[in-house]
């Protein structure tokens, strides 16, 4: 790599393998990996918002000492880091074709936040009573976090396989890796949809349980965040099904709205309505009401 830099070769003078080794100078003769030059300003905005959400969640979690919710902060920080790497390709104008596949690594960050959402439902069940849920509160985290982990592993394996094939000289087929990534995304999508159904089922069955305004706000925030995750996963599944030169993946506006923006809204919703604040004292209040009855 040092030899390449010393010779100051243009990207168009390098083979695909050499271009994949690191940053190279802009060369208009080389097509950007995304099919467009990514917006650096959009990337900066997303990274800054994610970092601010991370800091806010750390402070909110520390104040309430409800450490489970640090998972939301970790998810925001991980996404900010992944997007920083992703948008760093702008500085090289996407000469690493494998960077298209690097974008998909952003998708493994949100399952950390998923775990916090599962935990919220388990806490609500503990407050309202286990009779309103078809399974125990603990099983939500165990079952759905397991599917998220499986999804991450499959996506990582598929992404690595497709990235290696894309960077090969001559290029090899990325079809197998792409299908593996799609399988991981679909598993994540189906898992979150099943969780959403169970979440709504529990809310409906517990509709007669008295709720204060804080619990109501938490239900709205959790529903909103879950919807953002489901919509984003659906977009990613459709995007990937079109291939690496499909319409969605080669138009940045869809990435910004249906991926970046939804990833921002999911953790920010819990900045506005933090679970620890909403659930603080809820269990004690519920126990007191039960005794009075």
N, C-alpha and C positions, 0 to 999 in steps of 0.2 A: 504493500500500500504506500509506503514511504517513497518507493521508486516511482510510482505513478504520480504522486504529488510533485516530486522533484522535476519530473519531465513535463508536468503541467499539461497532460493530455486532455483533450476535450472529451466530453461524455460520449460523443458520437464516434470517437476513435477507440473507445474501449469496448470490450465484449460485455455481455450482460453480467457475467460472474464478477468481473472487476468493478463494474458500477455498483454491484450489490454490497461491496466491502465497506463502503462509507460515503461521506459527503464528497461530491465533486462539483466543479463550477457549472454554472448554468450554460446550457447549450441548446439553442432553439431547434437544432436538428433532431433532438430526442423528444419523443412524445411524452408528456407528463403521465405518471403512473395512474392517476385518477381519471385521466381523460380531460382534466382541467387543472389549472394552477390553483391549489387550495388557498382560500382567503386567510391570510395571516391575522388580519384584524379580528375575524370571527373566532379564530382559534384563541387569541389572546383574551377576548371577552369571556369565552367559555371557561378557560383555565382560571381566570381571576374570580369568576362567580363561584366555581367549584371550590377554590381555595378559601374564599370568604365563608362559604357554607361549612367547610371543614372546621375552620376556626370557631365559628358560632356554635356548631354542634359540640366541639370540645368544651367550650365554656359552659354551655347549657347542661351537658352531661356531668361536668365536674361540680357545678352548683347543686345539682340534685343528687349526685353520687349514685346514679342509676347507670352502672357501667355497661349494661347490655347495649345501651343506645349509642355507645361509641362506635358500634358497627356502622351506623349511618355516616359518621365522620370518616371512618376508614374507607368506605365506599366512595365518598366524595373526593377524598385525597387520591385514591387509586385511579379514579377516572380522570382527575386533573393531570396526574402524571402520565397516564396513557395518551391523553390528548396532546400533551406537550411533546411527547415523542412523535405522535402522528403528525402534528402540524409543523414539527421541525423539518419535515420533508419539504415544506415550502421553501426553505432556504436553499435546497438543492433542486428545486423545481421538479420534485418527484422522480429524479433519475433512478431511484431504486424501485424498480417495478414491484418488488415484493412488498413495498409500503402499502399497497392496496390491502394486502393481507394483514399488515400490522394494525390497520384500523379495526379489524374484527377483534383484536385483543382487548379493545376497550370494553367489549361485551362481557368479559369475565369479571369486571369490577362490581357491577350492580348486584350479583347474587349475595354479596356481603350485606347490602342493604335489605335484600329479601329476608335474610335471617332476622333482622330487626322487626320486619313486618310480621313474620310468623310469631315472634315473641310477643308482639302487641296483642295479637288475637289470643294467645295463650293466657296473657294477663287478664284480658277481658273475660275469658271463660272462668278464670279463678275468682273474679269479682262477681260475676252474675250467677255462676253455678255450673257444674259439669253436666247437669241434666239438659242443657240447651245445645250441647255439642255431640255429634255422632261419634267422635273419638276423644280421647283424653287430651288435655291441653299440651302435655309434653310431646305427644306424637306429632303434632303439627310441625314442630321444629325438626324432629328427627326425620320424618318422612320427606318433607319438602326440601329441606337442606340437603338430604341425600341425593335427591333428583337434581338439585342445582349443582352439586359436586360432580355428579355423573356428566351433566351437560358441559361443565367447564372442561373436564378431561377430554371429552369427545371433540369439543371445539378446538382445544389446544392441539390435539393430535392432528386433526384435519387441517388446521391453519398451518402447522409446521410442515405437513406433507405438501400442501398446495404452495406454500412459500418456497420450499426447496425446489419443487418442480418448475415454478415460475422463474427462478433465478438461474436455472441450469443453462448450460450452453452446449448444444442448442436447447431451446425451451422444451420442456416436457409437458404432458397433459396434466392439468390441475383438477381434472374431473373427479378423481377419487377423493382428494382432499376437500374439494368443494362439497361433495355429497356428505362427507363426514361432518363438516361444519354445519351443514343444513340439518343433519340429524340431531346434533347437539342443540341447535337453536329451537327446533321443533319440540324437543323434550322439555326445554325450559319454558316454551310458550304454553304447551299443554299443562305442565305442572302448575304454572301460575294461574291458568284459567280454572283448573280444578280447585286450587286454593281460594280463588275469588268466589267460586260458587259456594264453597263451604263457609267462607267468611260471611257472605250474604245470608246463608241459611241460618247461621248462629244468630246474626242480628235480628232476623225475622222471628225466630223462635223465642228470643229474649225481648221481644218488643214490649211486653207487659212490665218488664223490670224498670223501675224508676231510674232515670238518667238525668244528670245535671248537664249544664251547658258545656262543660269541659269535655265530658265523654262524647257528647254529640259532635263537637268540633273534631275530636280525635277520630271518630268514625268517618267523618267527611274527609279529613286529611288522608287517612289510611286508604279509603276507597279511591280518592283522587290519585295518590301515589301508585297504587296497584294498577289503576287504569293506564297511567303513563307507561308503566313497565310492559303491560300487555300490548299496548299499541306499538311501542317501540320494537318489541320482539316480533310482532307480526310484520312490521315494516322490514326488519332485517331478514326475515325468512323470504319475503317476496323479492327483496333486493338481491339476495344471493341466488335465488332461483333463476334470475335473469342472466346470471353469469357476470364475469368481471368486466364486460363491456356493455352491460345492460343499461337501460335508460335511467334507472334510479341511481345506480352507483356512479354514473358519469355526470350527474347533475347535482351540484353541491347544495342547492336550496333544499332538497329533500333530506339530505344528511343533517343540515342545520336545524330544520324544523322537526322532523320525525325521529331524529336520533339525539343530537346535541341538546336541543331545547327540552325534550322530554326527560333526558337524563338530569338536566338542571332542575326542572320542576319537581321531580320525585323527592330529592332530599330537602329542597327549599321548603316544600310543604310542611315538613316536620321541623324546620326552623321556626316557622310561623306558629305551628301548633305542635309543640314538643310533647311527645308521649309521657315523659317523666312528670311534666307539669300537670298534664291531664289526669294521669292515674294516681297522682300523689294523694293519699288518703282515701282513694276510692274504695279500697278493700275494707278499710275500717268503717267507712260510712255505710257500706252495704251490710256488714255484719251487724251494726247497730240497728239498721232498719229491720233486719230479719228478727232480731231479738224483740223489738217493739211490737212486731206483728204477732 
